[in-house]
Amino acid sequence: MTNLLPIHIALGGIWALLIVASLIVFTLTKAQPERDHSELVQRTTSWWAMIAVFTAAFLLSRTLSITVFALVSFLALKEYLSMIPTRRADRRVLFWAYLAIPVQYYWVADEWYGMFAVFIPVYMFLFLPFAMLLSQQTEGFLKAVGTLNWGLMLCVFSLSHAAFLLVLPVEGPGSIGGTAASGAGLLLFLVFLTQFNDVAQYTWGKLFGRRKIVPQVSPKKTWEGFLGGMLTTTVLAVLVAPLVTPFSALHAGLAGAMIAGAGFIGDVTVSAVKRDLGVKDTGALIPGHGGIMDRIDSLTFTAPLFFHFTRYLYT
């Protein structure tokens, strides 16, 4: 029970932040009734639902947490494939892409790192083109193969690294059996900092943003927002790490900077995909936020980097 206490404290802190944010939104709606705050209210309401699901998955069981990530991967891949034009001949092959989701997360639950690491980038990478060519339709073949494999890598393989943190056998002074961290702590650290970094970069950009980074892809992204968000996220990582991770201050700072940088890249990469397809949001499943991929775009890039950073240093 002692090992779970820091997780409870960390989760309590997240709920406290959400309550404060909700009070601020409520005050704004009362103080400025003439302004439209509907999107802000929708975003806050959605955060209540998302954090409630996240908390329940954390506290009830590891298997449930892994299942929730598998469901998120399914919804993200479904959303991705609904945006991407697919050939009629490839629709049967989509079954195998969806089937890869429970198989990939089975390797996570079984703690089988070897198969986890190669199943999608090797076996599915080789199998899906073969399944596609059985239709004998060569027009658009390369684009179809690349599109489907990239979708699996982004929505399933990358995201499954977050779930694998739950079973990662971490060693160190704050590891399982030590005083602070657990797999759940590592996952909470990753997800919280990834989402916080998005908010921090947006806030710094709103307040001080002048010089745009990639205006043709994401015109609201500025150097001031990026650097301000990275600094804030790095400092927060150092402060939070002793509670839920085995990281030293140096490693926590490196992890925070890495999460900030990778989160930015994930965000603008998915923005480029949306601009290519001519859509504003990837879906409408989460009111005020858009689709699943709009919410996890940064996490798909931060999860594998953070996982291998942690695995290299602490296992």
C-alpha positions in Angstrom: 0.0 0.0 0.0 2.9 2.3 0.7 4.1 2.1 -2.9 0.7 3.2 -4.1 0.5 6.3 -1.9 2.6 8.6 -4.2 0.4 7.7 -7.1 -2.7 8.6 -5.1 -1.0 12.0 -4.2 -0.1 12.6 -7.9 -3.6 11.8 -9.1 -5.0 14.0 -6.4 -2.9 16.8 -7.6 -4.2 16.4 -11.2 -7.8 16.4 -9.9 -7.0 19.6 -7.9 -5.7 21.3 -11.1 -8.8 20.3 -12.9 -11.0 21.7 -10.2 -9.1 25.0 -10.3 -9.4 25.1 -14.1 -13.1 24.5 -13.9 -13.6 27.3 -11.4 -11.7 29.7 -13.6 -13.9 28.7 -16.6 -17.0 29.1 -14.5 -15.8 32.6 -13.3 -15.1 33.6 -16.9 -18.6 32.6 -18.1 -20.2 34.6 -15.4 -17.9 37.6 -15.7 -18.1 37.8 -19.5 -21.5 36.5 -20.5 -21.3 38.4 -23.8 -18.4 36.3 -25.0 -18.7 32.7 -26.4 -17.0 30.3 -24.0 -18.7 27.2 -25.3 -15.5 25.6 -26.6 -13.7 26.2 -23.4 -16.6 24.7 -21.4 -16.7 21.7 -23.7 -12.9 21.2 -23.4 -13.1 21.3 -19.6 -16.1 18.9 -19.5 -14.2 16.5 -21.8 -11.2 16.7 -19.5 -13.4 15.6 -16.5 -14.5 12.5 -18.5 -11.0 11.7 -19.8 -9.3 12.0 -16.4 -12.1 10.0 -14.7 -11.5 7.1 -17.1 -7.7 7.5 -16.7 -7.9 7.5 -12.9 -10.3 4.4 -12.8 -8.0 2.5 -15.1 -5.0 3.3 -12.9 -6.5 2.4 -9.6 -8.6 -0.7 -10.5 -6.1 -3.0 -12.3 -3.1 -3.1 -14.6 -5.0 -5.3 -17.1 -7.7 -2.7 -17.3 -5.2 0.1 -17.9 -3.6 -1.9 -20.8 -7.1 -2.6 -22.2 -7.9 1.1 -22.1 -4.8 1.8 -24.2 -5.8 -1.0 -26.6 -9.2 0.7 -27.0 -7.6 4.1 -27.6 -5.4 2.5 -30.3 -8.4 1.0 -32.0 -10.3 4.3 -32.0 -7.3 6.2 -33.2 -6.6 3.7 -36.0 -10.3 3.7 -37.0 -10.2 7.5 -37.0 -7.0 7.6 -39.1 -8.4 5.1 -41.7 -11.7 7.0 -41.9 -9.7 10.1 -43.0 -7.3 8.4 -45.4 -8.7 7.4 -48.8 -8.4 3.6 -49.2 -8.7 1.4 -52.3 -11.7 -0.9 -52.5 -9.4 -3.8 -52.9 -7.7 -3.1 -49.6 -10.8 -3.2 -47.4 -10.4 -6.9 -46.6 -6.8 -6.2 -45.5 -8.0 -3.7 -42.9 -9.2 -6.7 -40.8 -5.5 -7.8 -40.3 -4.6 -4.2 -39.3 -7.3 -4.2 -36.6 -6.3 -7.7 -35.5 -2.8 -6.5 -34.9 -4.1 -4.3 -32.0 -5.1 -7.1 -29.5 -2.0 -9.1 -30.5 0.3 -6.1 -29.9 -1.3 -5.5 -26.5 -1.1 -9.2 -25.6 2.7 -8.9 -25.9 2.4 -5.9 -23.5 0.3 -7.8 -20.9 2.6 -10.9 -21.3 5.6 -8.7 -20.7 7.2 -10.2 -23.8 9.5 -7.3 -25.0 11.0 -9.3 -27.9 7.7 -9.8 -29.7 6.4 -6.4 -28.6 9.4 -4.7 -30.3 9.2 -6.5 -33.6 5.6 -7.6 -34.2 4.4 -4.5 -36.0 7.6 -2.9 -37.4 8.8 -6.3 -38.8 6.1 -9.0 -39.1 3.1 -6.7 -40.0 5.4 -4.6 -42.1 6.2 -7.7 -44.2 2.8 -9.3 -44.1 0.5 -6.4 -45.0 2.0 -5.8 -48.5 1.7 -9.5 -49.3 -2.0 -9.4 -48.2 -2.6 -6.4 -50.4 -0.9 -7.7 -53.5 -3.2 -10.8 -53.5 -5.9 -8.5 -55.0 -3.5 -8.0 -57.9 -4.3 -4.3 -58.1 -1.0 -2.5 -58.6 -2.3 1.1 -59.1 -1.8 3.0 -55.9 -0.1 0.0 -54.2 2.9 1.9 -52.8 0.7 4.6 -51.3 -1.7 2.2 -49.8 1.0 0.1 -48.2 2.8 3.1 -46.8 -0.4 4.6 -45.5 -1.5 1.5 -43.7 1.9 0.7 -42.2 2.4 4.3 -41.0 -1.1 4.2 -39.4 -0.2 1.1 -37.5 3.1 2.5 -36.3 1.5 5.8 -35.2 -1.7 4.6 -33.6 -0.8 1.2 -32.3 3.0 0.5 -32.1 4.0 4.0 -30.7 1.1 4.2 -28.3 1.6 0.7 -27.0 5.0 1.9 -25.5 3.0 3.9 -23.0 1.1 0.8 -21.9 4.4 -1.2 -21.7 5.6 1.2 -19.0 3.1 -0.5 -16.7 5.0 -3.7 -16.8 8.5 -2.4 -17.2 10.8 -3.9 -14.5 12.4 -0.7 -13.4 15.4 -0.8 -11.1 16.8 2.0 -8.9 16.4 3.8 -5.6 12.8 4.8 -6.4 11.8 1.7 -8.3 9.2 -1.0 -7.5 10.4 -2.4 -4.2 12.0 1.0 -3.5 10.3 4.1 -2.2 8.6 6.0 -5.0 8.0 4.7 -8.4 6.0 2.0 -10.1 5.0 1.3 -13.7 1.9 3.4 -13.1 4.0 6.2 -11.8 6.1 6.2 -15.0 3.0 6.2 -17.1 1.4 9.0 -15.1 4.7 11.0 -15.4 4.7 10.6 -19.2 1.0 11.3 -19.9 0.8 14.3 -17.5 3.9 16.0 -18.8 2.9 15.3 -22.5 -0.5 16.9 -21.9 0.9 19.7 -19.7 3.5 20.5 -22.4 0.8 21.0 -25.0 -1.0 23.5 -22.7 2.3 25.3 -21.7 3.4 25.7 -25.3 0.0 27.1 -26.2 0.0 29.5 -23.3 3.5 30.8 -23.8 2.7 31.2 -27.5 -0.5 33.1 -26.8 1.3 35.5 -24.4 4.6 36.0 -26.1 4.5 34.3 -29.5 6.0 36.3 -32.3 8.3 34.2 -34.5 6.6 31.3 -36.2 8.3 28.0 -36.6 6.4 26.2 -39.4 3.7 28.7 -40.5 2.5 26.7 -43.5 1.9 23.6 -41.3 0.8 25.0 -37.9 0.7 28.9 -38.0 0.1 29.2 -34.2 3.3 27.4 -33.3 6.0 29.9 -32.3 9.6 29.7 -31.0 8.5 31.6 -27.9 5.8 29.1 -27.2 8.0 26.1 -27.9 11.0 27.3 -25.8 8.7 28.5 -23.0 6.8 25.3 -22.9 10.0 23.2 -23.0 11.5 25.2 -20.0 8.3 24.9 -18.0 7.9 21.2 -18.7 11.5 20.5 -17.8 11.2 22.3 -14.5 8.0 20.5 -13.7 9.6 17.2 -14.6 12.3 17.7 -12.0 9.8 18.7 -9.4 7.4 15.8 -10.0 10.0 13.0 -10.7 10.8 12.2 -7.0 7.2 11.4 -6.4 6.5 8.9 -9.1 9.8 7.9 -10.9 13.3 6.5 -10.0 14.9 9.4 -11.9 17.7 11.5 -10.7 17.3 15.3 -11.1 19.5 15.2 -14.2 17.6 12.3 -15.8 14.2 13.9 -14.9 15.3 17.2 -16.6 16.4 15.3 -19.7 13.1 13.4 -19.8 11.2 16.6 -19.5 13.1 18.3 -22.3 12.7 15.2 -24.5 9.0 15.0 -23.8 8.6 18.7 -24.7 10.6 18.3 -28.0 9.0 15.1 -29.1 5.5 16.3 -28.2 6.0 19.4 -30.4 7.1 17.2 -33.3 4.1 14.8 -32.9 1.7 17.7 -32.8 3.0 19.4 -36.0 3.4 16.1 -37.8 -0.3 15.2 -37.3 -1.1 18.8 -38.3 0.7 18.3 -41.5 -1.4 15.1 -42.1 -4.6 17.1 -41.5 -3.6 19.9 -43.8 -2.7 17.4 -46.5 -6.2 15.9 -46.2 -7.9 19.2 -45.8 -9.5 18.6 -42.4 -9.4 20.7 -39.2 -9.8 17.9 -36.7 -9.3 14.2 -37.0 -12.8 13.5 -35.7 -15.5 14.7 -33.3 -15.4 12.1 -30.6 -14.2 14.4 -27.8 -16.2 17.7 -27.6 -14.0 20.7 -27.7 -10.9 18.7 -28.6 -11.8 17.0 -31.9 -10.9 13.4 -32.3 -8.8 10.9 -30.5 -5.7 11.6 -32.6 -6.1 15.3 -31.9 -5.7 14.4 -28.2 -2.9 11.8 -28.5 -0.8 13.2 -31.4 2.0 14.3 -29.0 1.8 11.1 -27.0 2.4 9.0 -30.1 5.9 10.6 -30.3 6.7 11.0 -26.7 5.8 7.4 -25.6 8.4 5.4 -27.5 11.2 7.9 -26.8 10.4 8.0 -23.1 10.0 4.3 -22.9 13.4 3.5 -24.4 15.0 6.3 -22.4 13.7 4.7 -19.2 14.4 1.2 -20.2 18.0 2.0 -21.2 18.8 3.8 -17.9 16.8 1.8 -15.3 16.4 -1.8 -16.4 
